[in-house]
Amino acid sequence: MASIFTVLPSFQRETIESIKVSAYYGKDYLHKQFKTATINSLIICVLIIVTLSLFQKWKLLCFTPLIFVIPLINIIFKYSYFNNKFLHQLMFAVFVSTLPLGIPLIAIPFLYLKSIKTIKVIQHVSN
């Protein structure tokens, strides 16, 4: 449930102009988005870790890394399907629903490279 709250800010689209004027290019821009999502997730995660520790629910602490992973994957999908918001949400829903099978994990490196390529196309970077 907490990862759903951490995913919500990454569904917000920044304008193409803000991507073009950013000081970060391509991979650096994507990593900056990852860093921002991680910091946002950390705010929620700290509260959950403290609460679970107080109630001594040690087994549930094993699932706290998902609070960080799901928003990062959503950012990859966001930039892979930047031009089509509906397709982004559909593909992310399919990914999350089939995650227990493990099959979608194979696609993450390819989607990462596609995200970088999409950002570079928007920024018109040649490298």
GROMACS elastic network, one bead per residue, 0.5 to 0.9 nm:
[ bonds ]
;  ai    aj funct       b0    kb
    1     4     6  0.52985   500
    1     5     6  0.69319   500
    1    67     6  0.87202   500
    2     5     6  0.52370   500
    2     6     6  0.64621   500
    2     7     6  0.87732   500
    2    41     6  0.86669   500
    2    44     6  0.71834   500
    2    45     6  0.79002   500
    2    48     6  0.84390   500
    2    64     6  0.89670   500
    2    66     6  0.89853   500
    2    67     6  0.63335   500
    3     7     6  0.60662   500
    3     8     6  0.87687   500
    3    41     6  0.78115   500
    3    44     6  0.88375   500
    3    64     6  0.89707   500
    3    66     6  0.68347   500
    3    68     6  0.73118   500
    3    69     6  0.83627   500
    3    70     6  0.62998   500
    3    71     6  0.69409   500
    4     7     6  0.51117   500
    4     8     6  0.64791   500
    4    67     6  0.82720   500
    4    70     6  0.81727   500
    4    71     6  0.81890   500
    5     8     6  0.55012   500
    5     9     6  0.79659   500
    5    41     6  0.86226   500
    5    44     6  0.85180   500
    6     9     6  0.66614   500
    6    10     6  0.79328   500
    6    37     6  0.76074   500
    6    38     6  0.89734   500
    6    40     6  0.68670   500
    6    41     6  0.55474   500
    6    44     6  0.76789   500
    6    67     6  0.71344   500
    6    68     6  0.80876   500
    6    70     6  0.81929   500
    6    71     6  0.61407   500
    7    10     6  0.55819   500
    7    11     6  0.69119   500
    7    37     6  0.83118   500
    7    41     6  0.86196   500
    7    67     6  0.88832   500
    7    70     6  0.69871   500
    7    72     6  0.83245   500
    7    74     6  0.68063   500
    7    75     6  0.85443   500
    8    11     6  0.54659   500
    8    12     6  0.73940   500
    8    71     6  0.83260   500
    9    12     6  0.56229   500
    9    13     6  0.89456   500
    9    37     6  0.82510   500
    9    40     6  0.88685   500
    9    71     6  0.88591   500
   10    13     6  0.74536   500
   10    33     6  0.88226   500
   10    37     6  0.75420   500
   10    71     6  0.71112   500
   10    72     6  0.88165   500
   10    74     6  0.69713   500
   10    75     6  0.62135   500
   10    78     6  0.76036   500
   11    74     6  0.78977   500
   11    75     6  0.81038   500
   11    78     6  0.72327   500
   11    85     6  0.85315   500
   11    88     6  0.89262   500
   11    89     6  0.82405   500
   13    16     6  0.89010   500
   13    78     6  0.84021   500
   13    82     6  0.83840   500
   13    85     6  0.85798   500
   14    17     6  0.82473   500
   14    18     6  0.65448   500
   14    19     6  0.73080   500
   15    18     6  0.53683   500
   15    19     6  0.66924   500
   15    20     6  0.88636   500
   16    19     6  0.51492   500
   16    20     6  0.62306   500
   16    21     6  0.88276   500
   16   122     6  0.68828   500
   16   123     6  0.83521   500
   17    20     6  0.50038   500
   17    21     6  0.62556   500
   17    22     6  0.85912   500
   17   122     6  0.88572   500
   17   123     6  0.88082   500
   18    21     6  0.53616   500
   18    22     6  0.61464   500
   19    22     6  0.53291   500
   19    23     6  0.88358   500
   19    24     6  0.85816   500
   19    25     6  0.86403   500
   19    29     6  0.83028   500
   19   119     6  0.76961   500
   19   122     6  0.72305   500
   19   123     6  0.66226   500
   20    23     6  0.85502   500
   20    25     6  0.85942   500
   20   119     6  0.88266   500
   20   122     6  0.66223   500
   20   124     6  0.79693   500
   21    24     6  0.85881   500
   21   123     6  0.79526   500
   22    25     6  0.72012   500
   22    29     6  0.77669   500
   22   123     6  0.86737   500
   23    29     6  0.80786   500
   24    27     6  0.80126   500
   24    28     6  0.53181   500
   24    30     6  0.84236   500
   24    32     6  0.78133   500
   25    28     6  0.54383   500
   25    29     6  0.52062   500
   25    30     6  0.82168   500
   25   119     6  0.76948   500
   25   120     6  0.69211   500
   25   123     6  0.73112   500
   25   125     6  0.74518   500
   26    29     6  0.53436   500
   26    30     6  0.65144   500
   26    31     6  0.88083   500
   26   115     6  0.85649   500
   26   116     6  0.53035   500
   26   117     6  0.71832   500
   26   118     6  0.82648   500
   26   119     6  0.54214   500
   26   121     6  0.87287   500
   26   123     6  0.78099   500
   26   125     6  0.76608   500
   26   127     6  0.87518   500
   27    30     6  0.51291   500
   27    31     6  0.61531   500
   27    32     6  0.85904   500
   27   113     6  0.88912   500
   27   115     6  0.86297   500
   27   116     6  0.55661   500
   27   117     6  0.86873   500
   27   119     6  0.81009   500
   27   120     6  0.83701   500
   28    31     6  0.50333   500
   28    32     6  0.61133   500
   28    33     6  0.86615   500
   28   116     6  0.89631   500
   29    32     6  0.50861   500
   29    33     6  0.63914   500
   29    34     6  0.87443   500
   29   116     6  0.84604   500
   29   119     6  0.78579   500
   30    33     6  0.50760   500
   30    34     6  0.62896   500
   30    35     6  0.87151   500
   30    75     6  0.82073   500
   30    76     6  0.82272   500
   30    79     6  0.84801   500
   30   115     6  0.78281   500
   30   116     6  0.69056   500
   30   119     6  0.79368   500
   31    35     6  0.61391   500
   31    36     6  0.86119   500
   32    35     6  0.50291   500
   32    36     6  0.62482   500
   32    37     6  0.86465   500
   33    36     6  0.51318   500
   33    37     6  0.61850   500
   33    38     6  0.85703   500
   33    72     6  0.85219   500
   33    75     6  0.74785   500
   34    37     6  0.51408   500
   34    38     6  0.60905   500
   34    39     6  0.86617   500
   34    71     6  0.83854   500
   34    72     6  0.59903   500
   34    75     6  0.73533   500
   35    38     6  0.50913   500
   35    39     6  0.62572   500
   35    40     6  0.86524   500
   36    39     6  0.52231   500
   36    40     6  0.62326   500
   36    41     6  0.85949   500
   37    40     6  0.50706   500
   37    41     6  0.60545   500
   37    42     6  0.84906   500
   37    68     6  0.78681   500
   37    71     6  0.65320   500
   37    72     6  0.67959   500
   37    75     6  0.83852   500
   38    41     6  0.50106   500
   38    42     6  0.60056   500
   38    43     6  0.88304   500
   38    67     6  0.89725   500
   38    68     6  0.60621   500
   38    69     6  0.86949   500
   38    71     6  0.79261   500
   38    72     6  0.76625   500
   39    43     6  0.66413   500
   40    43     6  0.55134   500
   40    44     6  0.71833   500
   40    45     6  0.89010   500
   41    44     6  0.54131   500
   41    45     6  0.59851   500
   41    46     6  0.86298   500
   41    67     6  0.64252   500
   41    68     6  0.59034   500
   41    71     6  0.79115   500
   42    46     6  0.59231   500
   42    47     6  0.86071   500
   42    67     6  0.83086   500
   42    68     6  0.76091   500
   43    46     6  0.56588   500
   43    47     6  0.69186   500
   44    47     6  0.54437   500
   44    48     6  0.64646   500
   44    49     6  0.88314   500
   44    67     6  0.83206   500
   45    48     6  0.50501   500
   45    49     6  0.60553   500
   45    50     6  0.85421   500
   45    64     6  0.68452   500
   45    65     6  0.86269   500
   45    67     6  0.67995   500
   45    68     6  0.82751   500
   46    49     6  0.51342   500
   46    50     6  0.61436   500
   46    51     6  0.85505   500
   47    50     6  0.52510   500
   47    51     6  0.61635   500
   47    52     6  0.86081   500
   48    51     6  0.50794   500
   48    52     6  0.60061   500
   48    53     6  0.83930   500
   48    61     6  0.85833   500
   48    64     6  0.79913   500
   49    52     6  0.51741   500
   49    53     6  0.59761   500
   49    54     6  0.85239   500
   49    61     6  0.67554   500
   49    64     6  0.75807   500
   50    53     6  0.51006   500
   50    54     6  0.61543   500
   50    55     6  0.87550   500
   51    54     6  0.51430   500
   51    55     6  0.63936   500
   51    56     6  0.84498   500
   51    57     6  0.87414   500
   52    55     6  0.52182   500
   52    56     6  0.58176   500
   52    57     6  0.51670   500
   52    58     6  0.70213   500
   52    60     6  0.73147   500
   52    61     6  0.68978   500
   53    57     6  0.62773   500
   53    58     6  0.69231   500
   53    61     6  0.81683   500
   54    57     6  0.79436   500
   55    58     6  0.86265   500
   56    59     6  0.87164   500
   57    60     6  0.56638   500
   57    61     6  0.69307   500
   58    61     6  0.53068   500
   58    62     6  0.74517   500
   59    62     6  0.58206   500
   59    63     6  0.80365   500
   60    63     6  0.56928   500
   60    64     6  0.74414   500
   61    64     6  0.54619   500
   61    65     6  0.84262   500
   62    65     6  0.71226   500
   62    66     6  0.88174   500
   63    66     6  0.57420   500
   63    67     6  0.76927   500
   64    67     6  0.54636   500
   64    68     6  0.75992   500
   65    68     6  0.53933   500
   65    69     6  0.63944   500
   65    70     6  0.89013   500
   66    70     6  0.59134   500
   66    71     6  0.86657   500
   67    70     6  0.61681   500
   67    71     6  0.72805   500
   68    71     6  0.60589   500
   68    72     6  0.66961   500
   69    72     6  0.52859   500
   69    73     6  0.62814   500
   69    74     6  0.86987   500
   70    73     6  0.51996   500
   70    74     6  0.62217   500
   70    75     6  0.88084   500
   70    96     6  0.82741   500
   71    75     6  0.62940   500
   71    76     6  0.87806   500
   72    75     6  0.51430   500
   72    76     6  0.64966   500
   72    77     6  0.88311   500
   73    76     6  0.50636   500
   73    77     6  0.63608   500
   73    78     6  0.85579   500
   73    92     6  0.82016   500
   73   108     6  0.77549   500
   73   112     6  0.89357   500
   74    77     6  0.50211   500
   74    78     6  0.59714   500
   74    79     6  0.88008   500
   74    88     6  0.85099   500
   74    89     6  0.87462   500
   74    92     6  0.65151   500
   75    79     6  0.64026   500
   75    80     6  0.84650   500
   75   115     6  0.87124   500
   76    79     6  0.55664   500
   76    80     6  0.60736   500
   76    81     6  0.86552   500
   76   108     6  0.79654   500
   76   111     6  0.63930   500
   76   112     6  0.57844   500
   76   114     6  0.85061   500
   76   115     6  0.60056   500
   76   116     6  0.88541   500
   77    81     6  0.60315   500
   77    82     6  0.79544   500
   77    88     6  0.59178   500
   77    89     6  0.82187   500
   77    91     6  0.74533   500
   77    92     6  0.65345   500
   77   111     6  0.69604   500
   77   112     6  0.82496   500
   77   115     6  0.74517   500
   78    81     6  0.55609   500
   78    82     6  0.54878   500
   78    85     6  0.78394   500
   78    88     6  0.58486   500
   78    89     6  0.82108   500
   78    92     6  0.86726   500
   78   115     6  0.78671   500
   79    83     6  0.83413   500
   79    88     6  0.84532   500
   79   111     6  0.86948   500
   79   112     6  0.86180   500
   79   114     6  0.78059   500
   79   116     6  0.76331   500
   79   117     6  0.89386   500
   79   118     6  0.64462   500
   79   119     6  0.69285   500
   80    83     6  0.85479   500
   80    88     6  0.77350   500
   80   111     6  0.60984   500
   80   112     6  0.75249   500
   80   113     6  0.84744   500
   80   114     6  0.54973   500
   80   116     6  0.80255   500
   80   117     6  0.83657   500
   80   118     6  0.64960   500
   80   119     6  0.87078   500
   81    84     6  0.56146   500
   81    85     6  0.69849   500
   81    86     6  0.88082   500
   81    87     6  0.65751   500
   81    88     6  0.52277   500
   81    91     6  0.88133   500
   81   114     6  0.88629   500
   81   115     6  0.79110   500
   81   118     6  0.83350   500
   82    85     6  0.65582   500
   82    87     6  0.88744   500
   82    88     6  0.72234   500
   82   115     6  0.84303   500
   82   118     6  0.75612   500
   82   119     6  0.87846   500
   83    87     6  0.87706   500
   83    88     6  0.87187   500
   84    87     6  0.54092   500
   84    88     6  0.63294   500
   84    89     6  0.89112   500
   85    88     6  0.50655   500
   85    89     6  0.63672   500
   85    90     6  0.86427   500
   86    89     6  0.52426   500
   86    90     6  0.60893   500
   86    91     6  0.85566   500
   87    91     6  0.59264   500
   87    92     6  0.83466   500
   88    91     6  0.53520   500
   88    92     6  0.60925   500
   88    93     6  0.85937   500
   89    92     6  0.51315   500
   89    93     6  0.61154   500
   89    94     6  0.86351   500
   90    93     6  0.51659   500
   90    94     6  0.62446   500
   90    95     6  0.85782   500
   91    94     6  0.50691   500
   91    95     6  0.60373   500
   91    96     6  0.86303   500
   92    96     6  0.61532   500
   92    97     6  0.85171   500
   93    96     6  0.52295   500
   93    97     6  0.60470   500
   93    98     6  0.85578   500
   94    97     6  0.51744   500
   94    98     6  0.61205   500
   94    99     6  0.83849   500
   94   104     6  0.89490   500
   95    98     6  0.53645   500
   95    99     6  0.58870   500
   95   103     6  0.89402   500
   95   104     6  0.60479   500
   95   105     6  0.86459   500
   96    99     6  0.50409   500
   96   100     6  0.81803   500
   96   104     6  0.85534   500
   97   100     6  0.74578   500
   97   101     6  0.89040   500
   98   101     6  0.56019   500
   98   102     6  0.71715   500
   98   103     6  0.73471   500
   98   104     6  0.69442   500
   99   102     6  0.53066   500
   99   103     6  0.70381   500
   99   104     6  0.62872   500
   99   105     6  0.75254   500
  100   103     6  0.82532   500
  101   104     6  0.77910   500
  102   105     6  0.57064   500
  102   106     6  0.78572   500
  103   106     6  0.60122   500
  103   107     6  0.79130   500
  104   107     6  0.54405   500
  104   108     6  0.71037   500
  105   108     6  0.55093   500
  105   109     6  0.83122   500
  106   109     6  0.70684   500
  106   110     6  0.80842   500
  107   110     6  0.53934   500
  107   111     6  0.61375   500
  107   112     6  0.85995   500
  108   111     6  0.50928   500
  108   112     6  0.60204   500
  108   113     6  0.87240   500
  109   113     6  0.63810   500
  109   114     6  0.86515   500
  110   113     6  0.52443   500
  110   114     6  0.61930   500
  110   115     6  0.86091   500
  111   115     6  0.60051   500
  111   116     6  0.86425   500
  112   115     6  0.50910   500
  112   116     6  0.64231   500
  112   117     6  0.87143   500
  113   116     6  0.51745   500
  113   117     6  0.62115   500
  113   118     6  0.86414   500
  114   118     6  0.60939   500
  114   119     6  0.86352   500
  115   118     6  0.50851   500
  115   119     6  0.62407   500
  115   120     6  0.86230   500
  116   119     6  0.51701   500
  116   120     6  0.61924   500
  116   121     6  0.86316   500
  117   120     6  0.51017   500
  117   121     6  0.61531   500
  117   122     6  0.86682   500
  118   121     6  0.50866   500
  118   122     6  0.62596   500
  118   123     6  0.86418   500
  119   122     6  0.51228   500
  119   123     6  0.61705   500
  119   124     6  0.83833   500
  119   125     6  0.86623   500
  120   124     6  0.56598   500
  120   125     6  0.51421   500
  120   126     6  0.75233   500
  120   127     6  0.81604   500
  121   125     6  0.65907   500
  121   126     6  0.84376   500
  122   125     6  0.80292   500
